[in-house]
Amino acid sequence: MRPTFVRVIARLESRVSDLGAIVGRTVRLYDADPLSDDFLASSTVDTDGTAAFLFDLALCRSVDSLFENRPDLYCVVAADDGRVIYRSTIHADADFLGIDPESGEQRRTIEVEFQEA
């Protein structure tokens, strides 16, 4: 099966934490599943609180989600000691295969604004 590469442009937001603490750190993107969450990709948090991820949509499929095409996305940033310093809320049912109403093209990139959980 040919890979279906998709892209997430993530904007990390917080009402509580100083986002300056996560700038330059590695942020990991996951798909939340009932049994075990799937790691999708990692990136670095830019100075404006954004990160870009590129991954094969097939990474969302696992034993507890064999035919998944609409992952439930969330982000995690850890400190050097492994302690989680930022975890986002879940963006449910990200649709990478829908049709863009303006262009009529299949959507392969989505922009998501994540709030801190």
C-alpha positions as CSV (number, residue, x, y, z in Angstrom):
1,M,0.0,0.0,0.0
2,R,1.3,3.5,-0.9
3,P,1.9,5.9,1.9
4,T,-0.5,8.7,2.4
5,F,1.6,11.5,3.9
6,V,-0.3,14.2,5.8
7,R,0.8,17.4,7.6
8,V,-0.3,19.0,10.8
9,I,0.5,22.6,11.5
10,A,0.1,22.9,15.2
11,R,-0.3,26.1,17.3
12,L,0.3,25.4,21.0
13,E,-1.8,27.6,23.2
14,S,-2.0,27.9,27.0
15,R,-4.0,29.9,29.5
16,V,-1.9,28.7,32.4
17,S,1.8,28.1,31.4
18,D,4.4,30.4,30.0
19,L,4.9,29.0,26.5
20,G,8.4,30.4,26.4
21,A,9.4,27.3,28.5
22,I,8.6,25.0,25.6
23,V,10.1,27.0,22.7
24,G,13.0,25.1,21.1
25,R,11.9,21.8,22.8
26,T,10.8,18.7,21.1
27,V,7.1,18.3,20.8
28,R,5.6,14.8,20.1
29,L,2.3,14.3,18.2
30,Y,0.1,11.3,19.2
31,D,-3.2,9.7,18.1
32,A,-5.3,8.9,21.2
33,D,-6.7,5.3,21.1
34,P,-8.7,3.2,23.5
35,L,-5.8,0.8,24.3
36,S,-2.6,2.4,23.4
37,D,-1.8,5.8,21.8
38,D,0.1,5.9,18.5
39,F,3.2,8.1,18.2
40,L,3.0,9.9,14.9
41,A,5.9,12.4,14.6
42,S,8.0,14.9,16.5
43,S,9.1,18.4,15.7
44,T,10.5,21.5,17.5
45,V,8.4,24.3,19.0
46,D,9.1,27.5,17.1
47,T,9.3,30.9,18.8
48,D,5.7,31.6,17.9
49,G,4.5,28.4,19.6
50,T,4.0,26.5,16.3
51,A,5.3,23.1,15.2
52,A,4.9,21.3,11.9
53,F,4.5,17.5,11.6
54,L,4.6,15.2,8.5
55,F,3.7,11.6,8.8
56,D,2.1,8.6,7.0
57,L,-1.6,8.3,7.9
58,A,-1.1,4.6,8.2
59,L,0.7,5.2,11.5
60,C,-2.8,5.9,13.0
61,R,-3.8,2.3,12.4
62,S,-3.1,-0.2,15.2
63,V,-4.7,-3.2,16.9
64,D,-7.4,-1.0,18.5
65,S,-8.0,1.1,15.4
66,L,-7.3,-1.0,12.3
67,F,-9.1,1.2,9.7
68,E,-8.6,4.6,11.3
69,N,-8.3,7.6,8.9
70,R,-9.4,10.3,11.3
71,P,-7.0,10.4,14.3
72,D,-7.6,12.0,17.6
73,L,-4.5,14.2,17.9
74,Y,-2.7,15.6,20.9
75,C,0.8,17.0,21.6
76,V,3.2,16.5,24.5
77,V,6.4,18.4,25.4
78,A,8.7,17.0,28.1
79,A,11.5,18.6,30.1
80,D,15.0,17.3,30.0
81,D,14.2,15.0,33.0
82,G,11.3,13.5,31.2
83,R,8.6,15.3,33.2
84,V,5.7,16.5,31.0
85,I,5.6,20.3,30.9
86,Y,2.9,20.6,28.3
87,R,0.1,18.3,27.2
88,S,-2.6,19.5,24.9
89,T,-6.3,18.7,24.8
90,I,-7.3,16.2,22.1
91,H,-8.4,17.4,18.6
92,A,-10.9,14.7,17.7
93,D,-11.4,13.2,14.3
94,A,-8.8,15.1,12.3
95,D,-10.0,14.8,8.7
96,F,-7.1,14.6,6.2
97,L,-9.0,13.0,3.4
98,G,-11.9,15.4,3.1
99,I,-12.3,17.7,0.1
100,D,-11.5,21.4,0.5
101,P,-14.7,23.3,-0.4
102,E,-12.8,26.2,-2.0
103,S,-10.3,24.3,-4.1
104,G,-12.0,21.0,-4.6
105,E,-8.7,19.3,-3.8
106,Q,-8.2,16.6,-1.2
107,R,-7.1,18.0,2.1
108,R,-3.7,16.7,3.2
109,T,-2.7,19.5,5.5
110,I,-4.7,20.7,8.5
111,E,-4.0,23.5,11.0
112,V,-4.9,22.8,14.6
113,E,-4.9,25.1,17.6
114,F,-4.2,23.0,20.6
115,Q,-5.1,24.2,24.1
116,E,-3.2,23.0,27.2
117,A,-5.0,20.3,29.0
